Amino acid sequence: MTHVGLGSNTQRFVKPPRAELIALLTVAALLLGGVIAAGLSLGRDVFSASAFVAQYLRAVADRDIETALSIPGVLPAGVNRDEFLNQPKNVLLTSAAINSDLKFTVIRDEERDGIHHVFAQNSEAGSRDIEFLVAATGRNAGLFPQWTFVSSPLGSIDVVTTHATFFSVNGFGPIDLASVTTSVFPQDFAAHGTFAVFTPGTYVLETTSSSLTSKPVTLSLTQPGSEGKAEIIAEPTTAFITRVQNEVNQFFEDCVRQRVLLPAGCPFGISVENRISGKPQWGIVNRPNLTLRPGESGWEIIPAVWTLSFDAEIQSLFDGSISTVHEEIPLTIGGRVVLTASGDISVTIDRVD
């Protein structure tokens, strides 16, 4: 009978020493604890309701509209972003219209009946808490929650312009209401429109151009979805009044160059019973400084007195004698001024005396 024995190279399981086993278990526990801690940290810093709100606030502060608009609940469900942004009322949803001076910090998260009330503050001392309502919509990879705003944080600004149809926001513009609102026409002297904006935020609205200026109106929309109203009253600039003055001056200079009794297209003239010898001469004795005031549908020239001179030699039809005539003729002149959106002006002059 042949016996098969175990050779000297046969391997056998050897139980590790107790100290080594404890060390291995300790390392495994530390690794597992690290994974759990990392998961908890990831859930808190990346996938929590607070982190969700912080992402939106950071995007607004950084003027990152692509990120801000991609966050669930900012845009209405089922809305195409490009089509949404192409709507005239959303022209202010652009990075250029955002005031980036404010910075936001999430301070706490309170859950009530399944809704997370996430509170934040901006960098201004003593500012009110900003409250966002956030709801879970599911889990990412079955582990981390996904979130959406319960209502969109986008707000709105109701803009009324007086004596103009255009305005700017935080230096972005001009935005001509006649080009974005079908109820407004270029010749209108006032306009109204409503525009979506990111909230929270601070918006400074004004009318500013070489022809018109206004006092700035500052709106602080502190709460998500809040609405603001701004009335912007435009007034003529010195440059605008100077342009009107130059137009009227040129009008009268063209009139007095006509050496006739009744200059064509001009609001003055003279008639004589005798015969004019040679050509009469008109001149401007006094040209007042013009000022403007708002009318019902446009700018009006406040009536002012111009004084013209008339010089001529008159030949008597009775005896043929010639005499020199000099007259000074006062004219009270007013008018209307149309200012187009492109900055062109049209002046109509009226004699009002």
C-alpha positions in Angstrom: 0.0 0.0 0.0 1.3 3.3 -0.9 0.9 6.2 1.6 0.8 9.7 0.4 2.1 12.1 3.0 2.2 15.9 3.2 5.4 17.4 1.8 7.4 20.1 3.5 6.1 22.8 1.1 2.4 22.4 2.0 0.8 25.8 3.2 -1.4 26.0 6.2 -3.7 28.8 7.5 -2.1 30.6 10.4 -4.2 32.8 12.6 -2.8 36.3 12.9 -1.7 37.5 16.3 -4.3 39.2 18.3 -2.5 42.6 18.2 -2.3 42.5 14.4 -6.0 41.6 14.1 -7.0 44.5 16.3 -4.9 46.9 14.1 -6.6 45.7 11.0 -10.0 46.1 12.5 -9.1 49.6 13.7 -8.0 50.6 10.2 -11.2 49.2 8.6 -13.3 51.1 11.2 -11.4 54.3 10.5 -11.9 53.9 6.7 -15.6 53.2 7.2 -15.9 56.2 9.5 -14.1 58.4 7.0 -16.5 57.2 4.2 -19.5 57.9 6.4 -18.1 61.3 7.5 -17.4 62.2 3.9 -20.9 61.1 2.9 -22.4 63.3 5.7 -20.2 66.2 4.7 -21.1 65.8 1.1 -24.8 65.7 1.9 -24.5 68.8 4.0 -22.2 70.9 1.8 -23.3 69.8 -1.7 -26.7 68.1 -1.5 -28.5 69.8 1.4 -31.3 72.3 1.1 -28.9 75.0 2.4 -26.4 74.1 -0.3 -29.1 74.2 -2.9 -30.0 77.8 -1.9 -26.4 78.8 -1.6 -25.7 77.7 -5.2 -28.5 80.0 -6.4 -27.3 82.9 -4.3 -23.7 82.4 -5.4 -24.7 82.4 -9.1 -26.7 85.6 -8.7 -23.8 87.3 -6.9 -21.4 86.2 -9.6 -23.7 87.2 -12.4 -23.7 83.6 -13.6 -27.2 83.6 -15.2 -26.6 80.3 -16.9 -26.2 78.5 -13.6 -29.0 80.6 -11.9 -31.6 79.8 -14.5 -30.6 76.1 -14.6 -31.5 75.6 -10.9 -34.8 73.7 -10.5 -37.7 75.9 -9.7 -36.2 79.2 -11.0 -38.0 78.9 -14.4 -41.6 77.6 -14.7 -41.8 73.9 -15.4 -41.6 72.9 -19.0 -40.3 76.3 -20.2 -37.5 76.4 -22.8 -34.8 78.7 -21.4 -33.9 80.3 -24.7 -37.5 81.0 -25.6 -38.1 82.4 -22.1 -35.1 84.8 -22.3 -36.2 86.0 -25.8 -39.4 87.3 -24.4 -39.2 91.2 -24.1 -40.4 91.2 -20.5 -37.3 89.1 -19.6 -34.7 91.5 -21.1 -33.3 92.3 -17.6 -32.4 88.6 -16.9 -28.9 89.3 -18.0 -25.6 89.6 -16.2 -25.2 93.2 -17.1 -28.3 94.2 -15.2 -27.3 92.5 -12.0 -25.7 94.4 -9.1 -22.9 92.2 -7.9 -21.9 94.3 -4.9 -24.0 92.2 -2.5 -22.8 88.9 -1.2 -25.1 86.3 0.5 -24.6 83.8 3.3 -27.0 81.0 4.3 -27.5 81.1 8.0 -30.0 78.3 8.9 -32.5 75.7 7.6 -35.8 75.0 9.3 -37.9 72.1 8.2 -41.7 72.5 8.6 -44.2 69.9 7.3 -41.7 68.7 4.7 -40.8 72.1 3.4 -37.4 73.5 4.1 -37.3 77.2 5.1 -33.8 78.3 4.3 -32.7 81.7 5.6 -29.8 83.8 4.3 -28.4 87.3 4.8 -26.7 89.7 2.5 -23.6 91.7 3.3 -25.4 94.8 4.5 -25.4 95.3 8.2 -28.8 95.0 9.8 -30.4 93.5 6.7 -33.5 91.3 7.0 -33.3 87.6 6.7 -34.0 86.3 3.2 -36.3 83.3 3.3 -36.5 80.6 0.6 -38.9 77.7 0.5 -37.4 74.5 -0.8 -38.8 71.0 -1.3 -37.2 67.6 -2.0 -38.1 66.0 -5.3 -36.3 62.7 -5.0 -32.8 61.3 -4.5 -29.7 61.4 -6.6 -28.3 57.9 -7.1 -30.7 56.8 -4.4 -28.5 58.5 -1.7 -28.6 62.3 -1.8 -31.8 64.5 -2.0 -32.7 66.6 -5.0 -34.3 70.0 -4.5 -36.5 72.6 -6.1 -37.8 76.0 -5.2 -41.4 75.8 -4.1 -42.0 79.1 -6.0 -39.6 80.8 -8.4 -37.2 83.3 -6.7 -37.5 85.6 -9.8 -39.1 88.9 -9.0 -40.4 91.7 -11.1 -40.1 95.5 -11.6 -43.0 97.6 -12.8 -41.5 100.6 -14.6 -43.3 103.8 -15.4 -41.4 106.4 -17.5 -42.6 110.0 -17.7 -41.4 112.4 -20.5 -39.5 109.5 -22.1 -40.0 105.9 -23.2 -36.6 104.5 -22.3 -34.6 103.8 -19.2 -31.5 101.9 -17.9 -31.0 99.5 -15.0 -27.7 99.3 -13.1 -26.1 100.9 -16.2 -27.6 98.4 -18.6 -29.5 99.9 -21.4 -31.1 102.0 -22.7 -34.2 99.8 -22.8 -36.8 101.4 -25.1 -40.3 100.4 -24.0 -41.5 101.2 -27.5 -39.4 98.3 -28.8 -40.4 95.7 -26.1 -44.1 96.6 -25.3 -46.7 96.6 -28.1 -48.8 99.2 -26.3 -46.0 101.8 -26.4 -45.2 103.8 -29.5 -42.0 105.8 -30.3 -43.9 109.1 -30.2 -45.3 108.5 -26.8 -44.4 110.9 -24.0 -44.8 108.3 -21.2 -44.6 104.5 -21.0 -45.2 101.5 -18.8 -43.8 98.0 -18.7 -43.1 95.1 -16.3 -39.9 93.1 -16.3 -38.6 90.0 -14.6 -35.5 90.3 -12.4 -33.3 88.1 -10.2 -34.0 88.4 -6.5 -32.7 89.2 -4.0 -31.0 92.2 -5.6 -30.6 96.0 -5.8 -31.6 97.8 -9.0 -31.0 101.4 -9.8 -33.2 102.7 -12.6 -32.8 106.0 -14.4 -33.2 107.8 -17.7 -29.9 109.1 -19.0 -28.8 110.3 -22.4 -27.4 113.4 -24.0 -30.9 114.8 -24.1 -32.7 113.5 -21.0 -31.8 112.8 -17.5 -33.6 111.7 -14.3 -33.1 111.2 -10.6 -32.1 107.6 -10.1 -34.6 105.3 -8.4 -33.2 102.5 -6.2 -35.2 99.4 -5.6 -34.0 96.8 -3.0 -35.9 93.5 -3.7 -34.9 91.6 -0.5 -37.2 88.6 -0.7 -37.4 86.0 -3.5 -40.3 86.7 -5.9 -40.8 90.2 -4.6 -42.2 93.0 -6.8 -41.0 96.6 -7.1 -42.3 99.7 -8.8 -40.2 102.6 -10.1 -41.4 105.8 -11.6 -38.8 107.6 -13.6 -39.3 111.2 -14.5 -37.1 112.5 -17.2 -36.0 116.2 -17.6 -34.2 117.9 -20.5 -30.5 118.3 -20.2 -28.6 121.5 -20.9 -27.3 119.9 -24.1 -30.9 119.2 -25.2 -32.0 122.8 -24.5 -28.9 124.1 -26.4 -29.8 122.0 -29.4 -33.4 123.4 -29.4 -32.0 126.9 -29.0 -29.7 126.4 -32.0 -32.5 125.0 -34.1 -34.7 128.1 -33.3 -31.8 130.5 -33.8 -31.1 128.9 -37.2 -34.7 129.1 -38.2 -34.9 132.9 -37.6 -31.5 133.4 -39.2 -32.8 131.7 -42.3 -36.0 133.8 -42.2 -34.2 137.2 -41.9 -32.0 136.3 -44.9 -35.1 136.6 -47.1 -35.2 140.2 -48.3 -38.9 140.3 -48.9 -41.9 141.7 -47.0 -43.3 138.3 -46.1 -40.6 135.7 -45.6 -41.8 132.3 -46.7 -42.5 129.8 -43.9 -41.8 132.4 -41.2 -44.2 133.6 -38.5 -43.7 137.3 -39.3 -43.9 139.8 -42.1 -45.0 143.4 -42.9 -47.2 145.1 -45.4 -46.9 148.7 -46.8 -49.2 150.9 -48.7 -46.5 152.4 -50.8 -43.8 151.0 -53.0 -40.6 149.4 -51.7 -37.5 150.8 -53.2 -34.8 148.1 -53.4 -34.9 145.1 -51.1 -36.0 145.3 -47.4 -33.6 144.1 -44.7 -34.7 142.0 -41.7 -32.5 141.6 -38.6 -32.6 140.0 -35.1 -32.4 142.5 -32.3 -33.0 140.2 -29.4 -33.0 136.4 -29.1 -34.1 135.1 -25.7 -32.7 132.1 -24.0 -35.3 129.3 -24.5 -36.5 126.9 -21.9 -38.6 123.8 -22.2 -41.6 122.4 -20.2 -43.4 119.1 -20.5 -46.7 119.3 -22.3 -49.4 116.6 -22.7 -47.7 114.8 -25.5 -44.2 116.2 -25.7 -41.8 119.0 -24.9 -43.0 122.6 -25.3 -41.0 125.8 -25.8 -42.0 128.2 -23.1 -43.2 131.4 -24.9 -40.5 134.1 -25.1 -40.3 137.4 -26.9 -38.0 137.8 -29.9 -37.4 141.3 -31.3 -36.8 141.7 -35.1 -35.8 144.7 -37.0 -37.2 145.8 -40.4 -35.4 148.4 -42.6 -36.5 149.5 -46.0 -36.7 152.5 -48.3 -40.3 153.4 -49.1 -41.3 155.3 -52.3 -44.5 157.3 -52.0 -47.0 156.5 -54.6 -48.4 160.1 -54.2 -45.3 162.2 -54.9 -42.5 159.6 -55.5 -40.5 160.7 -52.6 -38.3 158.1 -50.8 -38.1 157.7 -47.0 -36.2 155.3 -44.8 -38.2 153.2 -42.5 -36.9 151.4 -39.4 -39.1 149.3 -37.2 -38.6 146.9 -34.3 -41.2 144.2 -34.2 -41.6 142.1 -31.0 -42.8 138.5 -31.5 -43.9 136.1 -28.8 -42.7 132.7 -29.9 -43.4 129.2 -28.6 -43.3 125.8 -30.1 -43.1 122.1 -29.7 -40.2 119.7 -29.8 -40.3 116.0 -30.7 -37.4 113.9 -29.5 -37.1 110.5 -31.1 -35.6 107.4 -29.5 -32.6 107.7 -31.7 -31.9 111.2 -30.3 -33.1 113.3 -33.3 -35.2 116.3 -32.7 -37.8 118.1 -34.7 -38.9 121.7 -33.7 -42.1 123.3 -34.6 -42.3 127.1 -34.0 -45.5 128.9 -33.3 -46.3 132.6 -32.9 -48.5 133.0 -29.8 -49.1 136.7 -29.6 
